[in-house]
Amino acid sequence: MMKCLLKLSFLFFAVLILSQARAQTPIDTLEFLPVGGIKQAVKIEGADRSKPLFLFITGGPGSEGIYDENKAYLDELKKFFTVVAWDQRNCGQTLKLNPSPVKLTVALFENDTHELVTALLNQFHQQKLFLMGWSWGTVLGFYMADKHPEQLYAYMTVSPAVNQWESERISLNELKQKAIAQKNKKAISELGKVNIPFESGEQNYYDRKWLSLLNGEDIGDTTEFRKYFTENEEMIALFKEANFINFTVSLPEINCPVYFFVGRNDHQTNYNISEKYYNELIAPKKDLFWFEKSGHLIPVTEPRLMQEVVIKKILPQIILLN
């Protein structure tokens, strides 16, 4: 009798351990999914593949989404979500595999985003996911929140591009005033060549160069920095097209929870414009989180705080809502 009980006890614990192992199945994979008529690269990572999906859409346009440095602002999230980083069309590993066969437009990237979200939900047998967009990525995120809110638990907009040409006008005026106050002749000369909307990649370069330098940021290799704007016509044209979107007019209401992450010193996507839009936006649930030590680069400058906000403040709210 005792032997029988011991065997049953052993069997019980074996089944329990096996079930726990199955319940905690980590994932770390690079996949190429058919999206928008081409194969697009996604890096999928998490401590448990059964956790909710979390898609991070990086800034740009033209920037890789899959790179080692993003671990600093995504790794903690991987304990609570299945995190997806994405090399968009004509970026990173997606570009190496298959350049876009068609002209780059905002609508094309919006369609890619929806197809990718749908593919991920189908693959992981989930109904919704968490979506975070940063800078240019917020344009695609706002599209999803507007057109496909049923697929989102929540949309998190980091350094949102709300009314970008107005933001650029404010920023350029501030930069000119700062250059004059500092008697920086080179800055005064180069900023004097810039018009809004930007009329060339060179104007865009001068603006971003002095936006960084006059705010005390190191832009690294200025030769490579300049090349992005002056030798990347397709992406600069895409950037200009996106800048004509004014969400304060086109998107007064969102039908899913939305959360704003705004740098107190963000002059690139102006923090005042973001706050005003947040206050006016109608949504079933919304909140605004200020990052006091950040400008435009919240994931880089305050990665720990950004993830803490998601894990400790947003995730519990969404669990209660659902």
Helices and strands as residue ranges (DSSP letters): H 2-23, E 27-35, E 38-46, E 53-57, G 68-70, H 71-74, G 76-79, E 82-87, H 92-97, H 106-123, E 129-134, H 136-147, G 149-151, E 152-158, H 164-181, H 185-191, H 201-213, H 222-230, H 233-243, H 247-250, E 258-263, H 271-280, E 286-291, H 298-301, H 303-308, I 309-314, H 315-321
